[in-house]
Amino acid sequence: MITLWELGGKDGRRYSLFSWRTRMALRHKALEFETLPVCMSDKAAIAFSAGKTVPVIRDDQMIVRDSWKIAEYLEDRYPQAPSLFGGAIGRGVAQTFNTWVDRAIVPAMLAVIVADIHERVDPRDDAFFREMMEKIVKKTLEQARAEAADAQKRLARALEPLQAALKRQPYVCGQEPAYGDYILFSVFQWARVMSPQQVLAPEDPLAAWRERMLDLFSGFARHVPTA
Ligand SMILES: N[C@@H](CCC(=O)N[C@@H](CS)C(=O)NCC(=O)O)C(=O)O
């Protein structure tokens, strides 16, 4: 049994976007796992990992932190299970996509939902989250909320290439979902769990793709506490 440490929010919400990549990768590999929620401010809870962020997994004696490293670990440790990358070239492309999503899409989504996330973090993380996020977005959470509509327009522009791609094929990875899909899906699941805002219009090809992702693994990501 693998153990996954991830962020716990109010009312049982599991909102760490990077941990959602790991959750989906574990299901893709059909691996059993249990999850342990931690507070963002409680660095002692994950000190054993020698890092300050989640996700962290323990698989037997092995401790791995960082969602990308975890994906690589799972692919190499469980080669008989369905592949996350589809080979060396796929792994390389997935790593490039991971970097692009983290640098282009995550900040664009954060600007839209940061104040909503704050309302739903564990109350013990209230001040920690505010201080950290106000430094990252370079404004107060109240300003971020007031400017959310503009941020939403910037997000829509950043998503345009993905809309075009998902008109041509059902998944980021082609005909079947794999790790590239989980990278992108994590950002929308983060929003779904923590924000009541509609970040995708119903006619957006990304909205239909998100529904397909929510259906995977018997609705694994669909049936969780959301905003
Ligand atoms: N590159 C890392 C990023 C991990 C990360 O930033 N995790 C967030 C939660 S989604 C976190 O633990 N933040 C706490 C902090 O930065 O203090 C990964 O892919 O795992």
The ligand as an SDF file (V2000), in Angstrom:
LIG
                    3D

 20 19  0  0  0  0  0  0  0  0999 V2000
    7.2000   21.0460   -8.2680 N   0  0  0  0  0  0  0  0  0  0  0  0
    6.4860   20.5320   -7.1230 C   0  0  0  0  0  0  0  0  0  0  0  0
    5.5520   21.6250   -6.5920 C   0  0  0  0  0  0  0  0  0  0  0  0
    4.8660   21.1860   -5.3290 C   0  0  0  0  0  0  0  0  0  0  0  0
    4.0750   22.2930   -4.6530 C   0  0  0  0  0  0  0  0  0  0  0  0
    4.3160   23.5010   -4.8560 O   0  0  0  0  0  0  0  0  0  0  0  0
    3.1290   21.8840   -3.8160 N   0  0  0  0  0  0  0  0  0  0  0  0
    2.3030   22.8220   -3.0670 C   0  0  0  0  0  0  0  0  0  0  0  0
    0.9020   22.2830   -2.9200 C   0  0  0  0  0  0  0  0  0  0  0  0
    0.0570   22.1300   -4.4540 S   0  0  0  0  0  0  0  0  0  0  0  0
    2.8670   22.9560   -1.6770 C   0  0  0  0  0  0  0  0  0  0  0  0
    3.0990   21.9610   -1.0030 O   0  0  0  0  0  0  0  0  0  0  0  0
    3.0900   24.1940   -1.2410 N   0  0  0  0  0  0  0  0  0  0  0  0
    3.5440   24.4840    0.0970 C   0  0  0  0  0  0  0  0  0  0  0  0
    4.6130   25.5180    0.1210 C   0  0  0  0  0  0  0  0  0  0  0  0
    5.0860   25.9520   -0.9500 O   0  0  0  0  0  0  0  0  0  0  0  0
    5.0240   25.8820    1.2350 O   0  0  0  0  0  0  0  0  0  0  0  0
    5.7160   19.2700   -7.5210 C   0  0  0  0  0  0  0  0  0  0  0  0
    5.4170   19.1050   -8.7210 O   0  0  0  0  0  0  0  0  0  0  0  0
    5.4320   18.4370   -6.6550 O   0  0  0  0  0  0  0  0  0  0  0  0
  1  2  1  0
  2  3  1  0
  2 18  1  0
  3  4  1  0
  4  5  1  0
  5  6  2  0
  5  7  1  0
  7  8  1  0
  8  9  1  0
  8 11  1  0
  9 10  1  0
 11 12  2  0
 11 13  1  0
 13 14  1  0
 14 15  1  0
 15 16  2  0
 15 17  1  0
 18 19  2  0
 18 20  1  0
M  END
$$$$
